[in-house]
Amino acid sequence: MADLDEELRMDAEENAREVEFIKNQVPSDLKTKFSDKDYYYMLDKIVDYYYTSGVLDVEPDEEGFVDIDLDKVVEYVCQKAEEDNYGTFDPQDVFFVAQADMDFEEQNLP
């Protein structure tokens, strides 16, 4: 069970680093507009999109990349926030978060 606990701790640390990275990447007005809870919610929905949209099943190009339409990611996050009664997000704001998430992931590729 210690392995699972360690994995969960490491995931939580990685998520915290990502939220801090995103807060440093987004425009200054968004840094305080969203709470950490909001950022975690959006990141959770971004991951949900990747798993449910089939984007992870697409064959990478010659350079190993998969084209991800951030507008579709943003639309999904905004739609889910309303469906979950979490709130209403401005798509332009979510776009900055989704872009920063992608930047974080690219910088942390193995």
C-alpha positions in Angstrom: 0.0 0.0 0.0 3.0 2.3 0.5 3.6 2.3 -3.3 0.1 3.6 -3.9 0.4 6.3 -1.2 3.8 7.3 -2.7 2.3 7.5 -6.2 -0.6 9.6 -5.0 1.8 11.9 -3.1 3.9 12.3 -6.3 0.8 13.0 -8.4 -0.3 15.7 -5.9 3.1 17.3 -6.0 3.1 17.3 -9.8 -0.3 18.8 -9.9 0.7 21.5 -7.5 3.8 22.3 -9.7 1.6 22.5 -12.7 -0.9 24.9 -11.1 2.0 27.2 -10.1 3.4 27.0 -13.6 0.0 27.9 -15.1 -0.4 30.8 -12.7 2.9 32.1 -13.8 2.0 31.7 -17.5 -1.5 33.2 -17.7 -2.1 37.0 -17.9 -1.9 38.8 -14.6 -5.6 39.3 -14.3 -6.2 35.6 -14.4 -3.7 34.9 -11.6 -6.2 36.1 -9.1 -9.4 35.6 -11.0 -9.2 31.8 -10.4 -8.6 30.0 -7.2 -6.3 27.0 -7.0 -9.5 24.9 -6.8 -10.6 26.4 -10.2 -7.3 25.6 -11.8 -7.4 22.0 -10.4 -11.0 21.7 -11.8 -10.0 22.9 -15.2 -6.9 20.6 -15.3 -9.1 17.7 -14.4 -11.5 18.5 -17.2 -8.7 18.9 -19.7 -7.4 15.4 -18.8 -11.0 14.1 -19.1 -11.2 15.6 -22.6 -8.0 13.9 -23.7 -9.3 10.5 -22.5 -12.8 10.8 -23.8 -12.2 12.6 -27.1 -9.9 9.9 -28.6 -7.1 12.3 -29.1 -4.8 10.0 -27.2 -5.5 7.2 -29.7 -4.3 9.3 -32.7 -1.1 8.3 -34.3 1.7 10.9 -33.7 3.3 12.7 -36.7 6.9 12.0 -37.8 8.2 14.2 -34.9 6.1 12.3 -32.4 3.4 15.0 -31.8 -0.4 14.8 -31.9 -2.3 17.9 -33.1 -4.7 19.0 -30.3 -7.4 21.6 -31.1 -7.3 23.8 -28.0 -10.6 25.4 -29.0 -12.3 22.0 -28.6 -10.5 21.5 -25.2 -11.8 24.9 -24.1 -15.3 24.2 -25.3 -15.3 20.9 -23.3 -14.0 22.5 -20.1 -16.6 25.3 -20.3 -19.4 22.8 -21.1 -18.5 20.5 -18.2 -18.2 23.3 -15.7 -21.8 24.3 -16.5 -23.1 20.7 -16.5 -21.4 20.1 -13.1 -22.9 23.3 -11.8 -19.3 24.4 -11.1 -19.8 27.8 -12.7 -19.4 29.6 -16.0 -15.9 30.2 -17.4 -15.0 32.6 -20.1 -13.6 30.6 -23.0 -10.9 33.1 -23.6 -9.7 32.7 -20.0 -9.8 28.9 -20.2 -7.8 29.0 -23.5 -4.9 30.6 -21.6 -5.1 27.8 -19.0 -5.3 25.1 -21.6 -2.3 26.6 -23.5 -0.3 26.8 -20.3 -1.2 23.2 -19.5 0.1 22.2 -22.9 3.3 24.2 -22.4 3.8 22.5 -19.0 3.3 19.0 -20.5 5.7 19.8 -23.4 8.4 21.0 -21.0 8.0 17.9 -18.8 8.2 15.2 -21.6 10.4 12.3 -20.6 
